[in-house]
Amino acid sequence: MADFIAENASMGPPARWMKCPRKGQVVGGRFVPFKTPLCAAYDEMVPEASRFYPSMLFSSVASAKGKIGMWIDLTNTCRFYDRRDIEDAGVKYVKLKCRGHGECPTQEQTSAFIKLCQNFVRDNKDLLIGKLTTASVCITGKLFSAVHCTHGFNRTGFLIANYLVTADSWSVEAAVAEFAKARPPGIYKESYLAELFQRFDDADATPVAPPLPSWCNENNSVGEEGSNDGSRCNGSAAANKKGPAFVDGIPSVVAVTDRSKLQKLQKMSQRMCGSKSSGFPGGQPVSMDTQNVQLLEMNDYMVSWKADGVRYMILIAGENEVYMIDRDNNYFSVPNLTFPHRKEKRHIKDTLLDGELIFDVSMGKKIPSFLVYDIVVYEGQPVGQCQFDRRELCIDKEIIGPRRAAILNGTIDRSKEPYHVRIKQFWDITHVSTLLSGKFTNTLTHEIDGIIFQPFSE
């Protein structure tokens, strides 16, 4: 573990970690939120005044005549510190991985969190519970739960609020306000607030997210969990006047900041995906491990390369109504991007695509391209329910084909478009060795990050 942390410490602290406050006050008499500590392996990159070790949290709680009994880590990585530092202090350490990047904890993760805290309170009446999600600590009466995610605000606040409402019968409004008071400005991502109110109350009653805290402006390219995956410290577009930023190099694509229009678009894509969640509507990949690798033998799969790009969905509402959706559920208006109908002389509408934005490098220049690898809805039809080969055919025939024809006849001037649009090809699983070979990777003009498997029947 120590070698793993030392090796990955070279990636540096998480984005916006340096100026983020270390911890908050007690929430609901039970929780103390905090950001993830960093072990000494990061000392060369962190000024002494900004350092935050696990021992510092223990000392802080002890100075208030308290003790942490349980430490809950919500981060999606193990690179920040050694869990043995927690366990050697006699504290129960629990890892409850939550992805973050705008993706709210699932119902299953939330239920696990609540049950975990309830059981610990029941079994340890005179201890403290410590929950870690990278930024939050929880205190329940005499029992302290230390909870942290990366920064101890959104994932941490979301789960603590869920606990207060479910286990302690708080109203959702009171739970959100309590967390904001103890860990200002509180939950600042609007998608998290909307999900909370949808679960317990009414999504239309969701309050406007608070303005972004000043430390969110810290310039750091490393993602929250340590990867440059395009994640940002996005809060409410209405609160942030400039709105969230799109990827560098495509200035014409701008955020949708009008609240009513944003909610309308979010509900449209949510309806298309059949999702009850108010967060990012797209599905999430599952990392391969020793438990699920056997699925490759049990089911038919297609395979493709995993591009080192940024995940987006494209919502085509109509002509001049094309939008990119990032994993924080922000929407970006895309000008001069046309999707002609194959049979009729009009623009397609009510269509939702899935894919990734990459940058090809040719003759020293970066050329942005969107690789379409799936389709959810075409012209209002739920083609996402078809088998994968039918969806591939739909992408090629109804999306790429008409664009190709329009480019050839001059209807579309590709030089005026913000990026190119291509289909991402998949092959039978027997092509795995070919995709991993240097012969194939040398044909690509963008970075790759492994391979991905797509179920044929899903």
C-alpha positions as CSV (number, residue, x, y, z in Angstrom):
1,M,0.0,0.0,0.0
2,A,2.8,2.5,0.9
3,D,4.5,1.8,-2.4
4,F,1.3,2.3,-4.3
5,I,0.6,5.6,-2.6
6,A,4.2,6.9,-3.0
7,E,4.1,6.0,-6.7
8,N,0.7,7.7,-7.3
9,A,1.6,10.8,-5.2
10,S,3.5,12.0,-8.2
11,M,0.1,12.8,-9.7
12,G,-0.2,15.6,-7.1
13,P,-3.0,16.6,-4.8
14,P,-6.6,16.5,-6.1
15,A,-7.8,19.5,-8.0
16,R,-8.8,22.5,-5.8
17,W,-7.7,20.6,-2.7
18,M,-5.0,23.0,-1.5
19,K,-7.3,25.9,-0.4
20,C,-10.3,23.8,0.4
21,P,-11.1,24.0,4.2
22,R,-10.0,21.0,6.1
23,K,-13.2,20.2,8.0
24,G,-16.6,21.6,9.0
25,Q,-18.4,21.7,12.3
26,V,-20.7,19.0,13.7
27,V,-23.7,18.3,11.5
28,G,-27.0,17.3,13.3
29,G,-25.1,16.4,16.4
30,R,-23.7,13.4,14.6
31,F,-21.4,14.2,11.7
32,V,-18.2,16.2,11.2
33,P,-17.4,16.6,7.4
34,F,-13.9,16.9,6.2
35,K,-11.8,16.8,3.0
36,T,-9.6,13.9,2.3
37,P,-6.3,14.0,4.2
38,L,-3.0,13.5,2.3
39,C,-0.2,11.4,3.7
40,A,3.5,12.6,3.9
41,A,4.2,11.3,0.4
42,Y,2.6,14.5,-0.9
43,D,4.7,16.9,1.3
44,E,7.0,18.0,-1.5
45,M,3.9,19.3,-3.4
46,V,2.0,20.7,-0.5
47,P,3.2,23.7,1.5
48,E,3.5,23.0,5.2
49,A,0.6,25.4,6.0
50,S,-1.7,23.5,3.7
51,R,-0.9,19.9,4.9
52,F,-3.6,17.7,6.4
53,Y,-2.8,14.3,7.8
54,P,-5.3,11.8,9.3
55,S,-3.6,12.4,12.7
56,M,-4.6,16.1,12.5
57,L,-8.3,15.2,12.4
58,F,-7.9,12.9,15.4
59,S,-6.2,15.7,17.3
60,S,-8.8,18.2,16.4
61,V,-11.7,16.0,17.6
62,A,-9.8,15.1,20.7
63,S,-9.3,18.7,21.6
64,A,-13.0,19.0,21.7
65,K,-13.1,16.1,24.1
66,G,-14.4,13.8,21.4
67,K,-13.2,10.6,19.7
68,I,-13.8,9.2,16.3
69,G,-15.1,5.7,16.3
70,M,-15.7,5.1,12.6
71,W,-14.0,6.7,9.5
72,I,-16.0,6.5,6.2
73,D,-14.0,7.1,3.0
74,L,-16.3,7.9,0.0
75,T,-13.5,8.6,-2.5
76,N,-13.1,6.4,-5.6
77,T,-9.3,5.8,-5.1
78,C,-6.9,4.6,-2.4
79,R,-4.0,6.9,-3.3
80,F,-4.4,9.7,-0.7
81,Y,-3.3,8.0,2.5
82,D,-2.8,4.6,4.1
83,R,-5.9,3.2,5.7
84,R,-3.6,1.5,8.3
85,D,-3.0,5.0,9.8
86,I,-6.7,5.0,10.7
87,E,-6.9,1.4,11.9
88,D,-3.7,1.7,13.9
89,A,-5.4,4.5,15.9
90,G,-8.1,2.0,16.9
91,V,-10.7,3.5,14.5
92,K,-13.0,1.4,12.3
93,Y,-12.2,2.3,8.6
94,V,-14.9,1.7,6.0
95,K,-14.5,2.3,2.2
96,L,-17.7,3.2,0.5
97,K,-16.7,4.1,-3.1
98,C,-18.8,6.8,-4.7
99,R,-17.7,8.0,-8.1
100,G,-18.3,11.7,-7.8
101,H,-17.8,13.9,-10.9
102,G,-21.4,15.0,-10.7
103,E,-22.7,11.4,-10.2
104,C,-24.8,11.3,-7.0
105,P,-24.5,8.3,-4.7
106,T,-26.9,5.6,-5.8
107,Q,-29.9,4.4,-3.8
108,E,-27.8,1.3,-2.9
109,Q,-24.8,3.3,-1.7
110,T,-27.1,5.6,0.2
111,S,-28.9,2.7,1.9
112,A,-25.5,1.2,2.8
113,F,-24.3,4.4,4.3
114,I,-27.4,4.8,6.4
115,K,-27.4,1.2,7.6
116,L,-23.7,1.5,8.5
117,C,-24.2,4.5,10.6
118,Q,-27.3,3.2,12.3
119,N,-25.6,-0.1,13.2
120,F,-22.5,1.7,14.6
121,V,-24.6,4.1,16.7
122,R,-26.5,1.1,18.1
123,D,-23.4,-1.0,18.9
124,N,-21.2,1.9,20.2
125,K,-23.3,4.1,22.4
126,D,-20.4,6.0,23.9
127,L,-18.0,6.2,20.9
128,L,-17.7,8.5,18.0
129,I,-18.2,7.6,14.3
130,G,-15.8,9.0,11.7
131,K,-16.9,9.0,8.1
132,L,-14.6,9.9,5.3
133,T,-15.8,10.8,1.8
134,T,-12.9,13.1,1.0
135,A,-14.3,15.9,3.0
136,S,-16.7,15.3,5.8
137,V,-16.9,14.1,9.4
138,C,-20.1,13.0,11.2
139,I,-20.9,13.2,14.9
140,T,-23.9,11.5,16.4
141,G,-24.5,12.6,20.0
142,K,-21.5,11.1,21.8
143,L,-20.7,9.2,18.7
144,F,-18.6,10.9,16.0
145,S,-18.7,9.7,12.4
146,A,-15.9,11.1,10.3
147,V,-17.1,11.2,6.6
148,H,-15.1,12.5,3.7
149,C,-15.1,12.5,-0.1
150,T,-12.5,14.5,-2.0
151,H,-13.5,17.9,-0.7
152,G,-16.2,17.0,1.9
153,F,-19.0,18.9,0.3
154,N,-21.2,17.3,-2.3
155,R,-21.0,13.5,-1.8
156,T,-20.5,14.0,1.9
157,G,-23.3,16.4,2.3
158,F,-25.6,14.4,0.1
159,L,-25.2,11.2,2.3
160,I,-25.3,13.0,5.6
161,A,-28.5,14.8,4.5
162,N,-30.0,11.4,3.5
163,Y,-29.2,10.0,6.9
164,L,-30.7,13.0,8.8
165,V,-34.0,12.7,6.7
166,T,-34.2,8.9,6.8
167,A,-32.9,8.0,10.3
168,D,-33.6,11.2,12.3
169,S,-36.8,12.3,10.6
170,W,-35.5,15.7,9.5
171,S,-37.1,17.6,6.6
172,V,-34.9,17.7,3.5
173,E,-34.9,21.5,3.7
174,A,-33.6,21.4,7.3
175,A,-31.0,18.8,6.5
176,V,-29.6,20.7,3.6
177,A,-29.6,24.0,5.6
178,E,-27.9,22.2,8.6
179,F,-25.1,20.9,6.5
180,A,-24.6,24.3,4.8
181,K,-24.3,25.9,8.2
182,A,-21.7,23.4,9.4
183,R,-19.8,23.2,6.2
184,P,-20.4,26.5,4.2
185,P,-21.5,26.9,1.5
186,G,-22.9,23.4,1.8
187,I,-23.9,21.2,-1.2
188,Y,-23.0,23.5,-4.2
189,K,-23.8,21.2,-7.1
190,E,-27.3,21.7,-8.3
191,S,-27.7,18.1,-9.6
192,Y,-27.1,16.8,-6.0
193,L,-29.6,19.1,-4.6
194,A,-32.2,18.2,-7.2
195,E,-31.6,14.5,-6.6
196,L,-32.1,15.0,-2.8
197,F,-35.4,16.9,-3.3
198,Q,-36.6,14.4,-5.9
199,R,-36.0,11.5,-3.5
200,F,-37.8,13.1,-0.5
201,D,-39.9,15.9,-1.7
202,D,-40.4,17.6,-5.1
203,A,-37.7,18.2,-7.6
204,D,-39.4,21.5,-8.5
205,A,-38.8,22.7,-4.9
206,T,-35.1,22.3,-5.4
207,P,-33.3,25.5,-4.1
208,V,-30.8,27.3,-6.3
209,A,-27.4,26.0,-5.5
210,P,-25.1,28.5,-3.6
211,P,-22.3,30.4,-5.4
212,L,-19.2,28.4,-5.9
213,P,-16.7,28.7,-3.0
214,S,-13.7,30.8,-3.8
215,W,-11.3,27.8,-3.5
216,C,-13.1,26.2,-6.5
217,N,-11.2,28.7,-8.7
218,E,-7.9,27.1,-7.8
219,N,-6.1,26.1,-11.0
220,N,-5.2,22.4,-11.0
221,S,-5.6,20.0,-14.0
222,V,-5.6,16.8,-11.9
223,G,-9.1,15.4,-11.4
224,E,-10.7,14.8,-8.0
225,E,-9.7,11.2,-7.9
226,G,-6.4,11.9,-9.6
227,S,-7.2,11.7,-13.3
228,N,-7.5,14.3,-15.9
229,D,-11.0,13.3,-16.9
230,G,-12.6,16.6,-17.6
231,S,-14.3,16.9,-14.2
232,R,-14.8,20.4,-12.9
233,C,-15.9,22.1,-9.7
234,N,-19.2,23.0,-11.2
235,G,-22.0,24.4,-9.1
236,S,-25.2,26.0,-10.3
237,A,-25.0,27.5,-13.7
238,A,-27.5,30.2,-12.5
239,A,-25.2,31.0,-9.6
240,N,-22.0,31.0,-11.6
241,K,-22.6,33.8,-14.1
242,K,-20.1,32.6,-16.6
243,G,-21.4,29.0,-16.3
244,P,-19.2,25.9,-16.4
245,A,-16.4,25.8,-18.9
246,F,-16.3,23.5,-21.9
247,V,-13.1,21.8,-22.9
248,D,-10.2,24.0,-24.0
249,G,-9.8,24.6,-27.7
250,I,-13.5,24.8,-28.6
251,P,-14.5,28.4,-27.6
252,S,-17.8,28.5,-29.6
253,V,-19.4,25.8,-27.4
254,V,-20.9,27.6,-24.3
255,A,-22.8,26.6,-21.3
256,V,-26.6,26.9,-21.0
257,T,-27.1,29.3,-18.0
258,D,-30.8,30.1,-18.3
259,R,-32.3,28.1,-15.4
260,S,-35.7,27.4,-17.0
261,K,-34.1,26.3,-20.3
262,L,-31.6,24.2,-18.5
263,Q,-34.3,22.4,-16.5
264,K,-36.3,21.8,-19.6
265,L,-33.4,20.2,-21.4
266,Q,-32.5,18.1,-18.3
267,K,-36.0,16.8,-18.1
268,M,-36.1,16.0,-21.8
269,S,-32.9,13.9,-21.7
270,Q,-34.0,12.3,-18.4
271,R,-37.3,11.3,-20.0
272,M,-35.4,9.9,-23.0
273,C,-33.3,7.7,-20.8
274,G,-36.2,6.6,-18.6
275,S,-34.2,7.8,-15.6
276,K,-35.7,8.9,-12.3
277,S,-32.5,10.5,-11.3
278,S,-32.0,14.2,-11.9
279,G,-28.2,13.7,-12.4
280,F,-26.3,12.8,-15.5
281,P,-28.7,10.7,-17.6
282,G,-26.2,8.3,-19.2
283,G,-25.1,4.9,-18.0
284,Q,-21.9,4.3,-16.3
285,P,-19.1,1.8,-17.2
286,V,-18.2,-1.0,-14.9
287,S,-14.5,-1.6,-14.3
288,M,-13.4,-5.2,-14.9
289,D,-12.2,-7.2,-11.9
290,T,-11.9,-10.8,-10.8
291,Q,-15.5,-11.0,-9.9
292,N,-17.1,-9.9,-13.2
293,V,-14.5,-11.1,-15.8
294,Q,-16.4,-14.3,-16.0
295,L,-19.3,-12.4,-17.7
296,L,-17.2,-12.4,-20.9
297,E,-17.6,-16.2,-21.0
298,M,-21.3,-16.1,-20.1
299,N,-22.5,-13.5,-22.6
300,D,-21.7,-12.2,-26.1
301,Y,-19.6,-9.1,-26.2
302,M,-18.3,-6.6,-28.7
303,V,-15.0,-4.8,-28.1
304,S,-13.4,-1.5,-29.0
305,W,-10.5,0.7,-27.8
306,K,-11.0,3.0,-24.9
307,A,-10.1,6.5,-26.0
308,D,-8.5,8.9,-23.6
309,G,-11.2,11.5,-24.1
310,V,-14.0,13.2,-22.2
311,R,-17.5,11.6,-21.9
312,Y,-20.4,13.6,-23.3
313,M,-23.9,12.9,-24.6
314,I,-25.4,14.9,-27.4
315,L,-29.0,16.0,-27.3
316,I,-30.4,17.0,-30.7
317,A,-33.6,18.8,-29.9
318,G,-33.9,20.2,-33.4
319,E,-32.3,22.6,-35.8
320,N,-29.9,25.0,-34.0
321,E,-30.8,23.1,-30.8
322,V,-27.8,20.8,-30.3
323,Y,-26.4,20.4,-26.8
324,M,-23.5,18.6,-25.2
325,I,-24.1,17.0,-21.7
326,D,-21.2,16.5,-19.4
327,R,-21.0,14.1,-16.4
328,D,-21.8,17.0,-14.0
329,N,-25.2,17.3,-15.9
330,N,-24.2,20.6,-17.4
331,Y,-25.5,21.5,-20.8
332,F,-23.6,23.3,-23.5
333,S,-25.0,24.8,-26.7
334,V,-23.2,23.7,-29.8
335,P,-23.5,26.1,-32.8
336,N,-23.0,25.3,-36.5
337,L,-23.4,21.5,-36.0
338,T,-25.9,20.0,-38.4
339,F,-27.7,16.6,-38.4
340,P,-29.8,16.3,-41.6
341,H,-32.6,13.8,-41.8
342,R,-31.9,10.9,-44.2
343,K,-35.2,10.9,-46.0
344,E,-36.8,14.3,-45.5
345,K,-35.4,17.8,-46.1
346,R,-35.2,18.8,-42.5
347,H,-33.0,18.6,-39.4
348,I,-33.5,15.6,-37.1
349,K,-35.0,16.1,-33.6
350,D,-35.7,14.4,-30.3
351,T,-32.4,12.4,-30.6
352,L,-29.9,11.5,-27.9
353,L,-26.4,10.2,-28.6
354,D,-23.6,8.9,-26.4
355,G,-19.9,9.2,-26.9
356,E,-16.6,10.8,-26.1
357,L,-14.8,14.0,-27.2
358,I,-11.2,13.4,-28.3
359,F,-8.4,15.4,-29.9
360,D,-6.6,13.9,-32.8
361,V,-3.1,15.2,-33.5
362,S,-2.2,15.7,-37.1
363,M,0.8,17.6,-38.3
364,G,1.2,19.2,-34.9
365,K,-2.4,20.4,-34.8
366,K,-5.1,19.2,-32.4
367,I,-8.4,18.4,-34.2
368,P,-11.4,17.8,-31.9
369,S,-13.7,14.9,-32.8
370,F,-16.8,13.4,-31.2
371,L,-16.8,9.6,-31.4
372,V,-20.4,8.3,-31.3
373,Y,-20.5,4.9,-29.6
374,D,-24.2,4.6,-28.8
375,I,-27.6,6.0,-29.4
376,V,-30.4,6.1,-26.8
377,V,-33.3,7.7,-28.8
378,Y,-33.7,8.5,-32.5
379,E,-36.5,10.8,-33.5
380,G,-38.4,10.0,-30.3
381,Q,-38.0,6.2,-30.8
382,P,-36.3,4.3,-28.0
383,V,-33.7,2.6,-30.2
384,G,-31.5,2.2,-27.1
385,Q,-33.7,-0.8,-26.2
386,C,-32.6,-2.7,-29.4
387,Q,-29.6,-5.0,-29.5
388,F,-26.2,-3.2,-29.9
389,D,-25.7,-4.2,-33.6
390,R,-29.0,-2.5,-34.5
391,R,-28.0,0.6,-32.6
392,E,-24.7,0.7,-34.5
393,L,-26.6,0.4,-37.7
394,C,-28.8,3.3,-36.7
395,I,-25.9,5.5,-35.9
396,D,-24.2,4.8,-39.2
397,K,-27.3,5.0,-41.3
398,E,-29.3,7.8,-39.7
399,I,-26.6,10.0,-38.1
400,I,-23.2,9.6,-39.9
401,G,-24.5,8.7,-43.4
402,P,-26.7,11.8,-43.9
403,R,-23.9,14.0,-42.6
404,R,-21.4,12.4,-44.9
405,A,-23.7,13.0,-47.9
406,A,-24.3,16.6,-46.9
407,I,-20.5,17.2,-46.6
408,L,-19.9,15.8,-50.0
409,N,-22.6,17.9,-51.7
410,G,-21.6,21.1,-49.9
411,T,-24.6,21.4,-47.7
412,I,-22.4,21.1,-44.6
413,D,-19.2,23.1,-44.5
414,R,-17.2,21.1,-42.0
415,S,-14.6,23.8,-41.6
416,K,-17.2,25.9,-39.7
417,E,-18.2,23.1,-37.3
418,P,-16.8,23.1,-33.8
419,Y,-15.7,19.5,-34.1
420,H,-15.9,16.5,-36.4
421,V,-18.5,13.7,-35.7
422,R,-17.5,10.0,-36.4
423,I,-18.8,6.6,-35.4
424,K,-16.7,4.5,-33.0
425,Q,-16.3,1.1,-34.4
426,F,-16.8,-2.1,-32.4
427,W,-15.7,-5.6,-33.3
428,D,-16.3,-9.2,-32.2
429,I,-14.5,-10.0,-28.9
430,T,-12.1,-12.2,-30.8
431,H,-10.3,-9.0,-31.9
432,V,-9.0,-8.1,-28.4
433,S,-5.4,-9.1,-29.2
434,T,-5.5,-7.0,-32.4
435,L,-6.7,-3.9,-30.5
436,L,-3.9,-4.3,-28.0
437,S,-1.3,-4.6,-30.7
438,G,1.1,-1.8,-31.6
439,K,0.0,-2.2,-35.2
440,F,-3.5,-1.1,-34.4
441,T,-2.6,1.6,-31.8
442,N,-0.2,3.2,-34.3
443,T,-3.1,3.8,-36.7
444,L,-4.8,6.1,-34.1
445,T,-4.0,9.8,-33.9
446,H,-5.2,10.2,-30.3
447,E,-4.3,8.6,-26.9
448,I,-5.9,5.3,-25.9
449,D,-6.5,4.1,-22.4
450,G,-7.2,0.4,-22.7
451,I,-10.2,-1.5,-24.2
452,I,-13.9,-1.6,-23.4
453,F,-16.4,-4.4,-23.7
454,Q,-20.0,-3.8,-24.9
455,P,-22.7,-6.5,-24.3
456,F,-24.2,-7.5,-27.6
457,S,-27.8,-7.9,-26.2
458,E,-27.8,-4.7,-24.1
